Amino acid sequence: MTIEVRAAEVFADVCAVLGPKSPAASVCFCLSYRVPSAVNNSLRGPARGEYVAGLVREKPAPGVIAYDGETPVGWAAVAPRAVTAFARNRKIPHVDDLPVWSLWCIRVRPGHRKQGISHALIAGAVEFARDNGAPVVEAYPLDNGDSKVDLTMAYAGLRKNFERAGFRKAADTTSVLAGHHRILMRLDLS
């Protein structure tokens, strides 16, 4: 298996990893941190997909997709923090005033997990951010130690995976997800 990570520029591939089984469903579609809460709550059914299709057409793309051959198998959301809810989040501090990029969601499709795809996604998201001028990438993973994490809530990533990618803890947060504290981790790209 050879995993390649590319910019999320094909809407059908984003749907394959993030989209609902029914177009009328109102699942996350990785919008909860991307857009203000009022916008997120207003996007119901097909409107969510239409909104994401618009994001996919923008430059830079809204994230990266991991491919096994031509099959989309994973997603990572990465964007300038200034255009995300993390710009205003009271539970996750700002360490400094650098124009950092946030990496906040990693999803690997069922049937493709436990094959290193999340590691490839983190590396690909970092490279994508670097290529788009990011001086620093931040992530807000779960600090779960050896505790198991419900797969539904593992989207934030795990501390050990970010450490393996060279990220270092920069701050504690007051954010808790699935009973685990989240920490702020950073990777300096300069």
Secondary structure as the mmCIF struct_conf table of DSSP 4:
data_model
#
loop_
_struct_conf.conf_type_id
_struct_conf.id
_struct_conf.beg_label_comp_id
_struct_conf.beg_label_asym_id
_struct_conf.beg_label_seq_id
_struct_conf.end_label_comp_id
_struct_conf.end_label_asym_id
_struct_conf.end_label_seq_id
STRN STRN1 ILE A 3 ALA A 7
BEND BEND1 ALA A 8 ALA A 8
HELX_RH_AL_P HELX_RH_AL_P1 PHE A 11 LEU A 18
BEND BEND2 LYS A 21 SER A 22
TURN_TY1_P TURN_TY1_P1 PRO A 23 ALA A 24
TURN_TY1_P TURN_TY1_P2 PHE A 29 CYS A 30
TURN_TY1_P TURN_TY1_P3 SER A 32 ARG A 34
BEND BEND3 VAL A 35 VAL A 35
HELX_RH_AL_P HELX_RH_AL_P2 SER A 37 SER A 42
TURN_TY1_P TURN_TY1_P4 GLY A 45 GLY A 45
HELX_RH_AL_P HELX_RH_AL_P3 PRO A 46 ARG A 57
BEND BEND4 GLU A 58 PRO A 60
BEND BEND5 PRO A 62 PRO A 62
STRN STRN2 GLY A 63 ASP A 68
TURN_TY1_P TURN_TY1_P5 GLY A 69 GLU A 70
STRN STRN3 THR A 71 PRO A 80
HELX_RH_3T_P HELX_RH_3T_P1 ARG A 81 VAL A 83
BEND BEND6 THR A 84 THR A 84
HELX_RH_3T_P HELX_RH_3T_P2 ALA A 85 ALA A 87
TURN_TY1_P TURN_TY1_P6 ARG A 88 ARG A 88
BEND BEND7 ARG A 90 ILE A 92
BEND BEND8 ASP A 96 LEU A 98
STRN STRN4 TRP A 101 VAL A 108
TURN_TY1_P TURN_TY1_P7 PRO A 110 GLY A 111
BEND BEND9 HIS A 112 HIS A 112
BEND BEND10 LYS A 114 GLY A 116
HELX_RH_AL_P HELX_RH_AL_P4 ILE A 117 ASP A 131
TURN_TY1_P TURN_TY1_P8 ASN A 132 GLY A 133
BEND BEND11 PRO A 135 PRO A 135
STRN STRN5 VAL A 136 ALA A 139
STRN STRN6 LEU A 142 LEU A 142
TURN_TY1_P TURN_TY1_P9 GLY A 145 ASP A 146
HELX_RH_3T_P HELX_RH_3T_P3 LEU A 151 ALA A 156
STRN STRN7 LEU A 158 LEU A 158
HELX_RH_AL_P HELX_RH_AL_P5 ARG A 159 ARG A 164
TURN_TY1_P TURN_TY1_P10 ALA A 165 GLY A 166
STRN STRN8 ARG A 168 LEU A 177
TURN_TY1_P TURN_TY1_P11 ALA A 178 GLY A 179
STRN STRN9 HIS A 180 ASP A 188
#
